[in-house]
Amino acid sequence: MQRPAALELTAARRDLTLLVVVIVGLARLLDGPLTWAVAALLLLATLFGSLQVLGHVEGQGVVGGVPIESLILPAVAAIGCMGAIALVPIGVLLIPALAGTAFLVDRTLLMEERILASESGLTPEDRSQVLVATLLVGFVGFVGAGTLAPGGLVGGTGAPADPLSGTDLLVLAAADAVVAGLLGYRAAALRVVTLRDALWSAATYAIAIAIGAAALRAMAIPRLIGPALLTLAFYLWDAFHGTTPSRRRDPKWIWQTAVLIVLGVVVAGWNLLIRG
């Protein structure tokens, strides 16, 4: 006897959440380059798993297939939790940390399910919920990126922090850029209609946050304050984008690109002076 579609959807979401929790828990025992390999596999597995889960949804949003942006929040939440859990000492505290991982992945999937199943399209309330979820996942993702990158997170307040090598700084900036680019694509999909505009917008998020990550690390911003400031920067960049049309030829887009290039040069020179 075939199970109803609602039960199939619930079971698929539960199975994916459980898989993510198991991988995140086991990854706590890893260290070094192997952690990056597992993070990449977890990202791909969660993207593919989310596609399978959301494929069970019946509604207006799945008439032409599951949109790419619907897969992003659960996937970034998964790899962010995998990195962030390294801050939790092995022991009983891992239980609430893994419970938090399950909650975040499950809730983001459930939100995307509800949006896809809606017959009326995105409502203002839906957009607000997506933004809040994006910021929460962004914070977790930036914490995870800083943990996965060698020396990415500075110690406690007042602790000395040595400047990162060029390679480690590049790894940190790239990890934060991946998180910001994926989440930027999700945010841009709420207001643009073409793939080109969404990708271009995502690229500006990635570059802006990469520059911000390098600058904050140069200032040795302690512990979780750095990821929190990156989340704020992401929000401000999103608010700035939300007030302008998403067109590559728009003069404001050219101005944004020029500002990013100048900031990039300044931050790169700053880090070179610190290491010197």
Residue frames as qw, qx, qy, qz and C-alpha x, y, z in Angstrom:
[[0.000, 0.889, 0.459, 0.000, 0.00, 0.00, 0.00],
 [0.439, 0.433, -0.008, 0.788, 1.46, 3.34, -1.06],
 [0.296, -0.510, -0.454, 0.668, 1.86, 6.01, 1.63],
 [0.174, 0.930, 0.322, -0.022, 0.15, 9.41, 1.21],
 [0.515, 0.635, -0.069, 0.571, 2.28, 12.18, -0.27],
 [0.289, -0.848, 0.184, -0.406, 2.32, 14.10, 3.04],
 [0.855, -0.457, 0.241, 0.036, 3.76, 11.09, 4.87],
 [0.837, 0.310, 0.089, 0.442, 6.34, 10.56, 2.12],
 [0.216, 0.806, -0.109, 0.540, 7.39, 14.18, 2.44],
 [0.545, -0.756, 0.240, -0.270, 7.68, 14.02, 6.23],
 [0.940, -0.200, 0.209, 0.180, 9.65, 10.78, 6.10],
 [0.701, 0.502, 0.024, 0.505, 12.03, 12.15, 3.45],
 [0.025, -0.851, 0.186, -0.490, 12.67, 15.31, 5.46],
 [0.741, -0.606, 0.253, -0.137, 13.29, 13.29, 8.61],
 [0.942, 0.046, 0.142, 0.302, 15.70, 10.95, 6.86],
 [0.502, 0.659, -0.077, 0.555, 17.71, 13.81, 5.36],
 [0.303, -0.829, 0.225, -0.412, 17.87, 15.61, 8.71],
 [0.882, -0.412, 0.231, 0.014, 19.05, 12.43, 10.43],
 [0.847, 0.317, 0.053, 0.424, 21.73, 11.89, 7.76],
 [0.214, 0.794, -0.158, 0.547, 23.03, 15.42, 8.23],
 [0.566, -0.732, 0.248, -0.288, 23.14, 15.05, 12.02],
 [0.956, -0.161, 0.167, 0.179, 25.07, 11.77, 11.78],
 [0.692, 0.484, -0.012, 0.536, 27.64, 13.25, 9.38],
 [0.056, -0.836, 0.178, -0.516, 28.03, 16.41, 11.47],
 [0.754, -0.602, 0.217, -0.149, 28.50, 14.34, 14.62],
 [0.932, 0.001, 0.150, 0.330, 31.11, 12.07, 13.05],
 [0.491, 0.696, -0.038, 0.523, 32.89, 15.05, 11.48],
 [0.394, -0.878, 0.168, -0.213, 33.57, 16.38, 14.99],
 [0.850, -0.377, 0.301, 0.213, 36.22, 13.66, 15.24],
 [0.751, 0.455, 0.176, 0.445, 38.00, 14.78, 12.07],
 [0.262, -0.835, 0.115, 0.470, 40.77, 17.31, 11.61],
 [0.330, -0.375, 0.573, 0.650, 42.86, 18.77, 8.80],
 [0.232, 0.236, -0.538, -0.775, 42.19, 18.57, 5.04],
 [0.094, -0.240, -0.958, -0.123, 39.85, 15.61, 5.48],
 [0.099, 0.542, 0.566, -0.613, 37.38, 17.95, 7.14],
 [0.247, 0.475, -0.227, -0.814, 37.17, 20.02, 3.96],
 [0.202, 0.056, -0.875, -0.437, 36.53, 16.93, 1.87],
 [0.055, -0.414, -0.883, 0.215, 33.70, 15.87, 4.19],
 [0.139, 0.556, 0.272, -0.773, 32.27, 19.41, 4.16],
 [0.258, 0.320, -0.515, -0.752, 32.20, 19.43, 0.35],
 [0.212, -0.133, -0.944, -0.216, 30.52, 16.02, 0.27],
 [0.003, 0.481, 0.724, -0.494, 28.01, 17.11, 2.91],
 [0.216, 0.468, -0.032, -0.856, 27.16, 20.21, 0.88],
 [0.323, 0.164, -0.710, -0.604, 26.55, 18.14, -2.25],
 [0.175, -0.231, -0.955, 0.064, 24.64, 15.46, -0.36],
 [0.085, 0.501, 0.560, -0.654, 22.37, 18.01, 1.30],
 [0.288, 0.383, -0.274, -0.834, 21.72, 19.81, -1.99],
 [0.347, 0.037, -0.838, -0.419, 20.80, 16.54, -3.68],
 [0.138, -0.312, -0.891, 0.300, 18.83, 15.33, -0.65],
 [0.183, 0.447, 0.312, -0.818, 16.89, 18.60, -0.46],
 [0.353, 0.231, -0.525, -0.739, 16.03, 18.21, -4.13],
 [0.315, -0.142, -0.928, -0.138, 14.62, 14.76, -3.42],
 [0.045, -0.397, -0.712, 0.577, 12.69, 15.98, -0.37],
 [0.241, 0.459, 0.094, -0.850, 11.19, 19.04, -2.04],
 [0.235, 0.100, -0.757, -0.602, 10.37, 16.92, -5.09],
 [0.113, -0.362, -0.919, 0.111, 7.58, 15.40, -2.97],
 [0.122, 0.436, 0.337, -0.826, 5.91, 18.80, -2.60],
 [0.232, 0.523, 0.720, 0.393, 2.79, 19.36, -4.64],
 [0.031, -0.811, -0.296, 0.504, 2.07, 22.98, -5.47],
 [0.432, 0.898, 0.055, -0.062, 2.58, 25.90, -7.80],
 [0.152, -0.848, 0.480, 0.165, 6.32, 26.14, -7.08],
 [0.493, -0.290, 0.796, 0.196, 7.12, 22.65, -8.35],
 [0.736, 0.576, 0.239, -0.262, 5.26, 22.77, -11.65],
 [0.592, 0.745, -0.304, 0.046, 8.51, 23.42, -13.50],
 [0.772, 0.111, -0.465, 0.418, 10.71, 21.54, -11.04],
 [0.566, -0.717, -0.234, 0.332, 12.23, 22.51, -7.71],
 [0.245, 0.933, -0.138, 0.226, 13.97, 25.93, -7.94],
 [0.674, 0.270, -0.448, 0.522, 17.69, 25.94, -7.20],
 [0.057, -0.535, 0.338, -0.772, 17.31, 28.61, -4.53],
 [0.787, -0.425, -0.043, -0.446, 15.05, 26.33, -2.48],
 [0.930, -0.024, -0.306, 0.204, 17.96, 23.95, -1.90],
 [0.384, 0.599, -0.358, 0.605, 20.44, 26.49, -0.56],
 [0.402, -0.654, 0.297, -0.567, 19.39, 27.19, 3.03],
 [0.942, -0.299, 0.103, -0.115, 19.33, 23.54, 4.20],
 [0.861, 0.302, -0.156, 0.379, 22.69, 22.88, 2.51],
 [0.215, 0.639, -0.332, 0.660, 24.46, 25.92, 3.98],
 [0.640, -0.588, 0.208, -0.449, 22.91, 25.17, 7.37],
 [0.992, -0.094, -0.047, 0.063, 24.37, 21.66, 7.22],
 [0.721, 0.327, -0.224, 0.569, 27.97, 22.66, 6.42],
 [0.087, -0.705, 0.231, -0.665, 27.77, 25.63, 8.78],
 [0.791, -0.513, 0.142, -0.301, 26.77, 23.38, 11.65],
 [0.952, 0.077, -0.129, 0.267, 29.53, 20.95, 10.72],
 [0.458, 0.494, -0.275, 0.686, 32.13, 23.68, 11.07],
 [0.314, -0.657, 0.181, -0.661, 30.59, 25.36, 14.09],
 [0.899, -0.393, -0.115, -0.156, 30.34, 22.14, 16.07],
 [0.729, 0.251, -0.376, 0.514, 34.14, 22.08, 16.26],
 [0.059, -0.566, 0.311, -0.761, 33.76, 24.81, 18.92],
 [0.787, -0.428, 0.051, -0.441, 31.84, 22.37, 21.14],
 [0.115, -0.504, 0.843, -0.146, 34.03, 20.14, 23.33],
 [0.576, -0.013, -0.781, -0.241, 33.53, 16.40, 22.91],
 [0.019, -0.072, -0.806, 0.587, 31.14, 15.32, 25.61],
 [0.132, 0.556, 0.783, -0.246, 27.58, 15.85, 26.74],
 [0.140, 0.633, 0.043, -0.760, 27.43, 19.33, 25.16],
 [0.009, 0.133, -0.758, -0.639, 27.44, 17.68, 21.75],
 [0.116, 0.455, 0.882, -0.042, 23.87, 16.51, 22.36],
 [0.175, 0.798, 0.347, -0.461, 22.27, 19.99, 22.33],
 [0.011, -0.560, 0.460, 0.689, 24.61, 21.02, 19.50],
 [0.059, 0.048, 0.906, 0.416, 23.41, 18.12, 17.33],
 [0.132, 0.631, 0.731, -0.223, 19.83, 18.84, 18.36],
 [0.093, 0.748, 0.010, -0.657, 20.34, 22.41, 17.15],
 [0.037, -0.290, 0.731, 0.617, 21.70, 21.08, 13.86],
 [0.103, 0.351, 0.919, 0.145, 18.62, 18.91, 13.40],
 [0.110, 0.741, 0.489, -0.446, 16.31, 21.81, 14.25],
 [0.051, 0.650, -0.240, -0.720, 17.96, 24.24, 11.83],
 [0.008, -0.132, 0.830, 0.542, 18.06, 21.84, 8.88],
 [0.080, 0.456, 0.886, -0.018, 14.52, 20.60, 9.52],
 [0.103, 0.743, 0.373, -0.546, 13.07, 24.11, 9.87],
 [0.073, 0.525, -0.413, -0.741, 14.71, 25.43, 6.71],
 [0.008, 0.076, 0.917, 0.392, 13.41, 22.43, 4.75],
 [0.068, 0.587, 0.773, -0.229, 9.94, 22.89, 6.21],
 [0.096, 0.693, 0.082, -0.709, 9.93, 26.57, 5.29],
 [0.093, 0.338, -0.644, -0.680, 10.93, 25.84, 1.70],
 [0.051, 0.282, 0.949, 0.128, 8.27, 23.11, 1.52],
 [0.115, 0.684, 0.572, -0.438, 5.57, 25.53, 2.61],
 [0.110, 0.623, -0.209, -0.746, 6.68, 28.17, 0.11],
 [0.043, 0.149, -0.832, -0.532, 6.72, 25.67, -2.74],
 [0.034, 0.396, 0.917, -0.012, 3.30, 24.31, -1.82],
 [0.139, 0.549, 0.318, -0.760, 1.73, 27.77, -1.72],
 [0.430, 0.552, 0.650, 0.296, -0.74, 28.40, -4.52],
 [0.069, 0.970, 0.224, -0.062, -0.54, 32.18, -4.13],
 [0.581, 0.585, -0.190, 0.533, 3.23, 32.58, -4.58],
 [0.481, -0.049, -0.448, 0.752, 5.54, 34.46, -2.23],
 [0.254, -0.883, -0.357, -0.169, 3.84, 36.73, 0.28],
 [0.048, 0.805, -0.329, 0.491, 5.50, 39.57, 2.21],
 [0.733, -0.546, 0.334, -0.230, 5.46, 37.31, 5.27],
 [0.967, 0.122, 0.097, 0.200, 7.24, 34.59, 3.29],
 [0.510, 0.688, -0.190, 0.481, 9.92, 37.05, 2.20],
 [0.304, -0.769, 0.364, -0.429, 10.46, 38.17, 5.79],
 [0.902, -0.317, 0.280, -0.087, 10.77, 34.58, 6.97],
 [0.871, 0.365, -0.014, 0.327, 13.27, 33.76, 4.23],
 [0.224, 0.786, -0.287, 0.499, 15.36, 36.81, 5.17],
 [0.570, -0.651, 0.379, -0.330, 15.37, 35.90, 8.87],
 [0.971, -0.072, 0.222, 0.060, 16.27, 32.29, 8.07],
 [0.701, 0.593, -0.112, 0.379, 18.99, 33.46, 5.68],
 [0.040, -0.804, 0.378, -0.456, 20.58, 35.67, 8.34],
 [0.769, -0.473, 0.373, -0.213, 20.46, 32.89, 10.95],
 [0.953, 0.170, 0.158, 0.197, 21.96, 30.36, 8.55],
 [0.459, 0.774, -0.197, 0.389, 24.47, 33.00, 7.48],
 [0.342, -0.770, 0.437, -0.315, 25.72, 33.48, 11.03],
 [0.886, -0.230, 0.402, -0.024, 26.09, 29.72, 11.51],
 [0.839, 0.481, 0.082, 0.240, 27.76, 29.45, 8.10],
 [0.241, 0.840, -0.313, 0.374, 30.28, 32.20, 8.84],
 [0.589, -0.613, 0.485, -0.207, 31.09, 30.60, 12.20],
 [0.943, 0.050, 0.323, 0.066, 31.60, 27.29, 10.42],
 [0.659, 0.687, -0.081, 0.295, 33.79, 28.86, 7.75],
 [0.062, -0.841, 0.420, -0.334, 35.96, 30.54, 10.37],
 [0.750, -0.425, 0.486, -0.143, 36.33, 27.26, 12.23],
 [0.926, 0.270, 0.225, 0.136, 37.18, 25.21, 9.16],
 [0.491, 0.770, -0.199, 0.355, 39.79, 27.73, 7.97],
 [0.736, -0.151, -0.364, 0.551, 43.08, 27.41, 9.92],
 [0.311, -0.230, -0.249, 0.888, 43.22, 30.28, 12.43],
 [0.020, -0.519, -0.514, -0.682, 40.04, 31.76, 10.99],
 [0.465, -0.796, -0.289, -0.257, 38.50, 32.52, 14.37],
 [0.170, 0.558, -0.503, 0.637, 40.47, 34.55, 16.87],
 [0.415, -0.209, -0.806, 0.367, 40.55, 33.37, 20.50],
 [0.274, -0.754, -0.563, 0.199, 38.77, 34.96, 23.42],
 [0.048, 0.966, 0.078, 0.240, 38.65, 38.69, 24.06],
 [0.296, -0.883, 0.364, -0.007, 42.09, 40.10, 24.68],
 [0.859, -0.153, 0.417, 0.255, 43.91, 36.99, 23.44],
 [0.050, -0.619, 0.491, 0.610, 46.81, 37.69, 21.09],
 [0.803, 0.457, 0.371, -0.093, 46.19, 36.78, 17.48],
 [0.395, -0.347, 0.551, 0.648, 48.96, 36.21, 14.98],
 [0.491, 0.532, -0.191, -0.662, 48.26, 37.40, 11.42],
 [0.887, 0.198, 0.414, -0.058, 47.28, 34.66, 9.01],
 [0.392, -0.227, 0.630, 0.631, 49.56, 33.56, 6.20],
 [0.323, 0.300, -0.349, -0.827, 48.52, 34.52, 2.70],
 [0.327, -0.049, -0.890, -0.315, 47.25, 31.00, 1.99],
 [0.132, -0.379, -0.833, 0.381, 45.22, 30.72, 5.20],
 [0.173, 0.434, 0.195, -0.862, 43.74, 34.17, 4.69],
 [0.353, 0.183, -0.579, -0.712, 42.74, 33.21, 1.16],
 [0.267, -0.201, -0.942, -0.039, 41.12, 30.01, 2.46],
 [0.006, -0.443, -0.627, 0.641, 39.15, 31.98, 5.06],
 [0.261, 0.401, -0.090, -0.873, 38.00, 34.59, 2.55],
 [0.338, 0.084, -0.770, -0.535, 37.06, 31.90, 0.02],
 [0.169, -0.294, -0.923, 0.182, 35.06, 29.91, 2.59],
 [0.111, 0.514, 0.441, -0.728, 33.11, 32.99, 3.67],
 [0.262, 0.335, -0.385, -0.819, 32.62, 33.95, 0.03],
 [0.235, -0.106, -0.918, -0.303, 31.07, 30.55, -0.77],
 [0.066, -0.476, -0.774, 0.412, 28.63, 30.92, 2.13],
 [0.132, 0.547, 0.147, -0.813, 27.76, 34.51, 1.17],
 [0.201, 0.219, -0.621, -0.725, 27.47, 33.70, -2.52],
 [0.179, -0.271, -0.935, -0.144, 25.03, 30.84, -1.95],
 [0.056, -0.599, -0.635, 0.484, 22.93, 32.82, 0.50],
 [0.075, 0.454, -0.133, -0.878, 23.14, 35.88, -1.75],
 [0.183, -0.041, -0.785, -0.590, 21.68, 33.83, -4.58],
 [0.153, -0.491, -0.849, 0.121, 18.81, 32.79, -2.29],
 [0.033, -0.617, -0.333, 0.712, 18.19, 36.40, -1.32],
 [0.087, 0.323, -0.410, -0.849, 18.45, 37.67, -4.89],
 [0.075, -0.216, -0.904, -0.362, 15.97, 35.06, -6.11],
 [0.011, 0.602, 0.674, -0.429, 13.30, 36.84, -4.07],
 [0.134, 0.787, 0.139, -0.586, 13.48, 39.93, -6.26],
 [0.139, 0.519, -0.574, -0.618, 15.08, 39.12, -9.65],
 [0.844, 0.291, 0.246, -0.379, 13.63, 37.05, -12.47],
 [0.746, 0.574, -0.338, -0.019, 16.66, 36.06, -14.54],
 [0.927, -0.219, -0.065, 0.297, 19.46, 33.63, -13.75],
 [0.556, 0.450, -0.101, 0.691, 22.09, 36.10, -14.95],
 [0.194, -0.733, 0.109, -0.643, 20.94, 38.80, -12.53],
 [0.834, -0.531, 0.006, -0.148, 20.77, 36.33, -9.64],
 [0.890, 0.009, -0.070, 0.450, 24.28, 35.03, -10.32],
 [0.335, 0.579, -0.108, 0.735, 25.70, 38.53, -10.69],
 [0.458, -0.724, 0.075, -0.509, 24.05, 39.59, -7.43],
 [0.932, -0.354, -0.035, 0.074, 25.37, 36.47, -5.67],
 [0.738, 0.280, -0.128, 0.600, 28.88, 37.29, -6.89],
 [0.026, 0.689, -0.157, 0.707, 28.73, 40.77, -5.35],
 [0.749, -0.603, 0.049, -0.269, 27.63, 39.28, -2.01],
 [0.948, -0.081, -0.066, 0.301, 30.54, 36.83, -2.16],
 [0.527, 0.458, -0.142, 0.701, 33.12, 39.53, -2.97],
 [0.252, -0.736, 0.098, -0.621, 31.80, 41.96, -0.35],
 [0.831, -0.528, 0.068, -0.158, 31.81, 39.35, 2.42],
 [0.885, 0.110, -0.111, 0.438, 35.25, 38.00, 1.40],
 [0.275, 0.595, -0.181, 0.734, 36.67, 41.50, 1.75],
 [0.515, -0.673, 0.100, -0.522, 34.88, 41.95, 5.07],
 [0.953, -0.285, -0.076, 0.063, 36.18, 38.62, 6.37],
 [0.719, 0.270, -0.175, 0.616, 39.76, 39.54, 5.52],
 [0.002, -0.658, 0.150, -0.738, 39.38, 42.96, 7.14],
 [0.711, -0.596, 0.039, -0.370, 37.85, 41.58, 10.34],
 [0.947, -0.134, -0.116, 0.268, 40.56, 38.94, 10.62],
 [0.499, 0.461, -0.191, 0.709, 43.23, 41.62, 10.18],
 [0.266, -0.641, 0.173, -0.699, 41.65, 43.53, 13.06],
 [0.287, 0.060, -0.894, 0.340, 41.65, 40.31, 15.14],
 [0.577, -0.309, -0.005, -0.756, 37.97, 40.66, 16.01],
 [0.182, -0.264, 0.895, -0.310, 37.49, 38.10, 18.79],
 [0.289, 0.130, 0.929, -0.193, 35.63, 34.82, 18.51],
 [0.255, 0.540, 0.793, 0.121, 31.96, 35.00, 17.41],
 [0.081, 0.759, 0.150, -0.628, 31.87, 38.78, 17.05],
 [0.062, -0.356, 0.619, 0.697, 33.50, 38.47, 13.62],
 [0.046, 0.289, 0.896, 0.333, 30.80, 36.16, 12.17],
 [0.036, 0.726, 0.590, -0.350, 28.13, 38.38, 13.75],
 [0.018, 0.678, -0.135, -0.723, 29.58, 41.45, 12.01],
 [0.051, -0.112, 0.791, 0.599, 29.75, 39.54, 8.73],
 [0.072, 0.527, 0.847, 0.022, 26.07, 38.68, 9.15],
 [0.035, 0.786, 0.273, -0.553, 25.32, 42.37, 9.70],
 [0.037, -0.474, 0.488, 0.732, 27.35, 43.25, 6.60],
 [0.094, 0.198, 0.902, 0.372, 25.37, 40.66, 4.62],
 [0.071, 0.704, 0.666, -0.235, 22.11, 42.20, 5.82],
 [0.009, 0.748, -0.014, -0.664, 23.21, 45.73, 4.91],
 [0.067, -0.260, 0.701, 0.660, 24.41, 44.60, 1.48],
 [0.092, 0.405, 0.892, 0.179, 21.08, 42.85, 0.92],
 [0.055, 0.780, 0.450, -0.430, 19.17, 45.95, 1.99],
 [0.030, -0.593, 0.322, 0.737, 21.23, 48.04, -0.43],
 [0.059, -0.014, 0.850, 0.523, 20.50, 45.63, -3.27],
 [0.112, 0.533, 0.832, -0.104, 16.82, 45.55, -2.46],
 [0.109, 0.777, 0.237, -0.573, 16.44, 49.24, -3.28],
 [0.133, 0.595, -0.482, -0.629, 17.95, 49.06, -6.79],
 [0.883, 0.357, -0.028, -0.303, 17.01, 47.18, -9.99],
 [0.700, -0.357, 0.574, 0.231, 19.16, 44.11, -10.57],
 [0.726, 0.679, 0.090, 0.056, 20.64, 44.95, -13.95],
 [0.784, -0.157, 0.123, 0.588, 24.28, 44.55, -14.81],
 [0.393, 0.456, 0.217, 0.768, 24.33, 47.69, -16.98],
 [0.300, -0.904, -0.285, -0.111, 22.80, 49.83, -14.25],
 [0.274, 0.717, -0.347, 0.539, 25.30, 52.58, -13.23],
 [0.577, -0.636, 0.331, -0.390, 24.75, 51.70, -9.57],
 [0.988, -0.075, 0.106, 0.082, 25.96, 48.16, -10.23],
 [0.655, 0.544, -0.187, 0.490, 29.09, 49.56, -11.88],
 [0.152, -0.758, 0.327, -0.544, 29.61, 51.79, -8.84],
 [0.856, -0.430, 0.213, -0.195, 29.24, 48.82, -6.51],
 [0.940, 0.193, -0.028, 0.281, 31.84, 46.86, -8.45],
 [0.374, 0.687, -0.259, 0.567, 34.29, 49.78, -8.35],
 [0.461, -0.698, 0.311, -0.451, 33.83, 50.13, -4.58],
 [0.967, -0.212, 0.136, -0.023, 34.44, 46.40, -4.08],
 [0.792, 0.416, -0.140, 0.424, 37.65, 46.55, -6.12],
 [0.074, 0.739, -0.317, 0.590, 38.97, 49.53, -4.12],
 [0.694, -0.559, 0.280, -0.357, 38.09, 47.88, -0.82],
 [0.993, 0.034, 0.003, 0.114, 39.73, 44.66, -1.95],
 [0.584, 0.556, -0.259, 0.532, 42.98, 46.46, -2.75],
 [0.230, -0.716, 0.327, -0.573, 42.93, 48.30, 0.59],
 [0.861, -0.395, 0.215, -0.238, 42.28, 45.13, 2.61],
 [0.935, 0.219, -0.096, 0.263, 44.92, 43.16, 0.72],
 [0.368, 0.642, -0.315, 0.595, 47.49, 45.90, 1.35],
 [0.509, -0.652, 0.267, -0.494, 46.47, 46.09, 5.00],
 [0.966, -0.226, 0.118, -0.043, 47.05, 42.38, 5.52],
 [0.782, 0.411, -0.178, 0.434, 50.40, 42.55, 3.72],
 [0.042, 0.718, -0.335, 0.609, 51.51, 45.37, 6.03],
 [0.737, -0.530, 0.233, -0.350, 50.42, 43.42, 9.12],
 [0.988, -0.010, 0.038, 0.148, 52.32, 40.29, 8.06],
 [0.579, 0.587, -0.226, 0.519, 55.34, 42.42, 7.22]]
